[in-house]
Amino acid sequence: MPLVPPYIQNLANYVPGKPIAEVQREFGLSHVDKLASNENSLGPSPKAIKAMTETLSGLHRYPDVSGYELRTKLANRFNIKMKNVILGAGSEGIMSTIIRTFLLQDDELISAENSFIGFRVLANASGRKIHWVPMKKHRYDLEKIAQKINKFTKIIYIANPDNPMGTYITRGEFDQFYSRVPKRVLIILDEAYFEFAHYIDDYPNSMNYRYDNVITLRTFSKAYGLAGLRIGYGFAHDALISNLMKVKEPFEPSLIALTAGVAAMDDTEFLEKTIAMNQTGYAFLENELQSLGVEIISSAANFITTVWNSGKRATEITQSLLRKGIIVRSLTAFGWPEYIRVSIGTEKENRRFIDALRTLL
Ligand SMILES: Cc1ncc(COP(=O)(O)O)c(C=O)c1O
């Protein structure tokens, strides 16, 4: 089709975790657990639900283009200024805006191979040259990424913690890496799982050092349970934010998403419950998986990635779990065919997953 540029024609479709309704239909199941997309099994923040419900009658109005209330609240919470905050339709919405804002024709990007698919999709759709650097022991290889920097490099993307491996870059590693990155290169630090990771001693909470060429991305999708709503935020130098604000879709995020974000930020009880569920669930799954002899990768996020001895075996396990009504994520689409990622769910979900796996093994 001559209308479509070759780099778009060559893109593969994004393959998400299977939806619950589809699995119910396909296997005639009345109950299905979805542990495939690192969502929050507790549901959305109750305060956000209440606020959204109260907003419904105002949906004939466009949202506030400046996102004043939520940006101010985020700025106050993180001790920065509103002009350093951007909002988007999920952190992916902001990634998309970043790619549209900063890239000149010959600019190049660098990231890790087989890391977060969302960024891969957006980067590939830009038609720019991208250096995908293989991971080392399931972690970002910052040394190799630094070596790839050339005069065309404009953006380096790092998910910290990474999805799908759950590994993280330490403060020392980031500091050393940062000293090798020219100031004309923008570093995207994607901290989608920040709320689960920031308890770790050497996790580099990027709010503790604000550099002019670093943009931090975070989201309400995970810890606040609002993945379906599409609301995320970013922090950066005001010169970056003001230009991103010119390029982003003016009415992104939606009115209802803005309202939910403000309310969710006050839902400390829900956030604490989520973190506690994740910590207990992690300990349970780690213990049970190890006692089943399943190799796992230590994770700083709300999921655990398991390692199988072949892609065939991982596919069999994923499919057999599916037939039992448990959706986990085969990592074939990420480029890790021998791996299966399981999101940490409620106590019941985790238990059903382990019971099903035990039967299969
Ligand atoms: C590393 C990473 N970044 C971003 C996202 C997407 O976040 P959002 O829903 O805010 O677009 C995900 C979701 O899985 C993720 O794993």
PDBQT file of the ligand as one rigid body, heavy atoms in Angstrom, charges set to zero:
ROOT
HETATM    1  C1  LIG A 401       7.552   0.001  32.212  1.00  0.00    +0.000 C 
HETATM    2  C2  LIG A 401       6.163   0.438  31.903  1.00  0.00    +0.000 A 
HETATM    3  N1  LIG A 401       5.955   1.705  31.534  1.00  0.00    +0.000 NA
HETATM    4  C3  LIG A 401       4.733   2.160  31.250  1.00  0.00    +0.000 A 
HETATM    5  C4  LIG A 401       3.640   1.322  31.315  1.00  0.00    +0.000 A 
HETATM    6  C5  LIG A 401       2.306   1.816  30.891  1.00  0.00    +0.000 C 
HETATM    7  O1  LIG A 401       1.833   2.716  31.750  1.00  0.00    +0.000 OA
HETATM    8  P1  LIG A 401       0.532   3.552  31.382  1.00  0.00    +0.000 P 
HETATM    9  O2  LIG A 401      -0.628   2.677  31.637  1.00  0.00    +0.000 OA
HETATM   10  O3  LIG A 401       0.643   4.700  32.321  1.00  0.00    +0.000 OA
HETATM   11  O4  LIG A 401       0.639   3.992  29.960  1.00  0.00    +0.000 OA
HETATM   12  C6  LIG A 401       3.793   0.003  31.683  1.00  0.00    +0.000 A 
HETATM   13  C7  LIG A 401       2.633  -0.882  31.716  1.00  0.00    +0.000 C 
HETATM   14  O5  LIG A 401       2.680  -2.058  31.736  1.00  0.00    +0.000 OA
HETATM   15  C8  LIG A 401       5.091  -0.445  31.991  1.00  0.00    +0.000 A 
HETATM   16  O6  LIG A 401       5.305  -1.709  32.321  1.00  0.00    +0.000 OA
ENDROOT
TORSDOF 0
